[in-house]
Amino acid sequence: MHYYKTVISSIGEEVQALLEGGVLILYADGAPPELAEVSVLHRVEQASRDVPRIGAILRIGGGSAIVTAVGPTAWNKVSELGHVVLNFNGSRNADRPGEICVSEVDCASLFEGMKSGTIIEIVDA
């Protein structure tokens, strides 16, 4: 099942530094400039109402991670507003209600594969 599919339109100046700390912020196109500089702006192509199951796969270009936790408000935010915080910490519990936790990855190589036109999706394993 496809839970989410979106296409990167631009990458803010501060995204790489945040990703080095294991955090990636997604915002739909049209975010205010102060949010755009810390976010990956994107165009949503598909958003399911179904919350991704633990074990679903997050794909960003050629990189991937496993969903380990979904905060209680995260899926409403991402499906309705195109906004979510992805935390690459592998936690089984989301510390913040609006975050999705995924398995740890090499964030430097993940960033290298991100550019305008890169597809981000969440699918069943």
C-alpha positions in Angstrom: 0.0 0.0 0.0 1.1 3.5 -0.8 0.6 5.7 2.3 2.3 8.8 0.9 4.1 10.0 -2.2 5.5 13.4 -2.8 8.1 15.1 -4.9 10.8 17.4 -3.6 10.6 20.9 -5.1 13.4 22.6 -3.1 15.7 22.1 -0.2 16.3 24.8 2.4 19.8 26.0 3.3 19.7 24.5 6.8 18.3 21.1 5.9 21.8 19.4 5.7 22.7 20.6 9.2 19.5 19.4 10.7 19.8 16.1 8.9 23.3 15.6 10.3 21.4 15.7 13.7 19.0 13.0 12.4 16.0 15.3 11.7 14.3 16.1 8.4 11.4 18.5 8.2 9.0 18.3 5.3 6.7 21.2 4.4 4.4 21.5 1.4 5.2 24.2 -1.2 4.2 27.7 0.0 5.7 27.5 3.5 6.8 30.8 4.9 10.5 31.7 4.3 11.6 31.1 7.9 10.2 27.6 7.7 11.4 27.0 4.1 15.1 27.5 5.1 14.9 24.5 7.5 12.6 22.3 5.4 12.4 20.2 2.3 9.6 21.8 0.3 7.5 19.3 -1.7 4.4 18.7 -3.8 2.1 15.9 -2.6 1.0 13.5 -5.2 -0.8 10.9 -3.0 -1.7 10.8 0.7 -3.7 8.0 2.3 -5.9 8.5 5.3 -4.5 5.3 6.7 -1.7 5.8 9.2 1.5 3.9 8.2 2.1 0.7 10.1 5.2 0.2 12.1 7.6 -1.5 9.7 6.5 0.5 6.7 9.3 1.8 4.5 10.2 5.4 4.0 12.0 5.9 0.7 13.8 9.1 -0.2 15.3 8.7 -3.6 17.6 5.7 -3.4 17.7 5.7 0.4 15.3 4.0 2.8 14.4 3.6 6.4 11.9 1.7 8.4 9.0 3.5 10.3 9.4 2.7 14.0 6.8 5.1 15.5 4.1 7.6 14.4 3.2 10.4 16.8 -0.6 10.9 17.4 -0.9 14.0 15.3 1.8 13.4 12.7 -0.3 11.7 10.1 -3.1 14.3 10.2 -0.4 17.0 9.7 1.3 15.3 6.9 -1.8 14.2 5.0 -3.7 17.5 5.4 -0.9 20.1 5.6 2.1 18.4 4.0 4.1 19.0 7.2 6.0 16.4 9.2 9.2 16.0 11.2 11.0 12.8 10.4 13.4 11.7 13.2 16.0 9.1 12.2 16.5 7.8 15.7 14.9 4.4 15.5 12.7 5.2 18.6 9.7 3.0 19.3 7.9 6.0 20.8 7.5 9.4 19.2 8.7 12.1 21.7 6.6 14.8 20.0 3.1 14.2 18.7 3.9 15.5 15.2 6.9 13.4 14.4 7.4 10.1 12.7 10.4 8.1 13.9 12.3 5.9 11.5 15.4 3.7 11.7 18.8 5.2 11.8 20.5 5.7 8.4 23.6 7.4 7.0 22.1 10.8 6.8 25.0 12.3 4.8 24.4 9.8 2.0 20.7 10.3 2.3 21.2 14.1 1.8 23.4 13.5 -1.2 20.5 11.7 -3.0 18.0 14.6 -2.3 17.4 17.2 -5.0 14.5 18.8 -6.8 12.5 16.0 -8.4 13.4 13.3 -5.9 10.5 11.2 -4.8 9.7 10.6 -1.1 7.2 7.9 -0.3 6.0 5.7 2.5 4.9 2.2 1.5 4.1 -1.1 3.1 7.1 -3.4 3.5 
